[in-house]
Every structure is written in structure tokens, then in C-alpha cells.
């Protein structure tokens, strides 16, 4: 993966503008949590195809997610639901 930006050792491919990805991610997480939004974007496998995301990349993303959930003091029940959902996506995202 070609690193374009690094935040605390986490590399970002820079393949999609953050402004485009963030709303899609918000809609997908909200839909997975029961709505009221619907995610109409590409599936995870297609969205991440060719990015060469490794298990180490995904682990770094999960660490960032954990810090974010801590920062916003997300209650344990909701936190575990988000982590379980995002963890379930790993086989569709990790290629290498």
C-alpha cells in the first residue's frame, strides 16, 4: 500500500477523498445499527478491491476506531456492537 498520509503510524491509501468516504461510512454504520438510514454504496469487497489492505492495516484501523470510541465516551453496549460489526467486515476488506 502506498502511504500518502500517516497518523500515529497508521497509513492511509488516499484513494478516496475523506469528504466522500465519511458520509458513506456514517450511513453504513447507522444502517447496521438499525437505521433510520440506508447504505446504498458499493459492497466492502468492491470498495476496497486493489487497495492491498493487510491484516496489519486493518489492526491499525481497529486501534484508531477504539481511540475514537474512547474519545466520544461511547457506552460499552454500543461500542461492542460497532466493534463486532466492523470486525465482521475484515474478510471482505483485507486482501493481503
N, C-alpha and C positions, 0 to 999 in steps of 0.2 A: 504494500500500500504506500502510495506517495504521500508524505506528510506535507500539509500546507500550513497547518496551524497546530500548536501544541499548548495544552493547558494542563499543568501539573503532570506532565508525562503522557498525556492522552493525545493521540494523534487523530486528526480529522481529515478525511479524504478531500473535503472541499468540492465534492462532485455536485452538490445541490446547494443553492443559496439557503441560508438558515431561515430567511423570511418565508420561504416556500415550504420547508420541511416542518417547521414548528406547528403551523395550523393543522397539517395532516396528522402529526403525532398527537396533538391535543384531541382531535376528533376521534382518532383510533382508540386512544385510552378512554375517552368518555364513552364511546360505543361499547367497548369491552366491559366497562363498569355498569352497563345497563342503560345508557342513553342520558339525555334525550337526543343526542346527535347520532349521525350515521357516518361511517367511514366509507367513502366511495373511491379511495385511491387504489393504486396498484397493490397486489399482494406483496408480502415481505420478500419472498424469493425473487420476484421480478424487480422489485425496488432496489435490492442490494446486489443483484447479479453483476459480476465483473468487478466488484469493489475489492475483492480479495480480503475480506474481513476474516481475521483469525480468531481462535479461541481467546488469545491474549487481548486482542482488541475488544472483544465482547466483555471480557472480565473487567477491563478498564472502564468500559461504558457502564457496567453494573456498579462499579465503585462510584462513578460520578452520580448515578441515579441515587445511590444510598446517601451521598452527601446532600443532594438536593432534597430528598425526603426528610433528612435531619434538619436542614436549614429551614424548611417550612413547617417543621414540627408535625408531620403527618402522623395521625394516630396509628397504632400498631395494626389494627384490623385492616384499614385501608392500605397501609404500607405493605402488608403481606399480600394483599390482593394484587397490587401493582407489580410487586416483585415476581409473584407467581405468573402473572400474565406475560411480563417482559421475558422472564426465563423461558416460558413456553415457546417464544419466538426464535430462540437461539438456533435450533436446527434449520430454520428457514433463512437465516441471515449469515451464519458462519459458513464460509466456503473452504477455507484452507486450514 
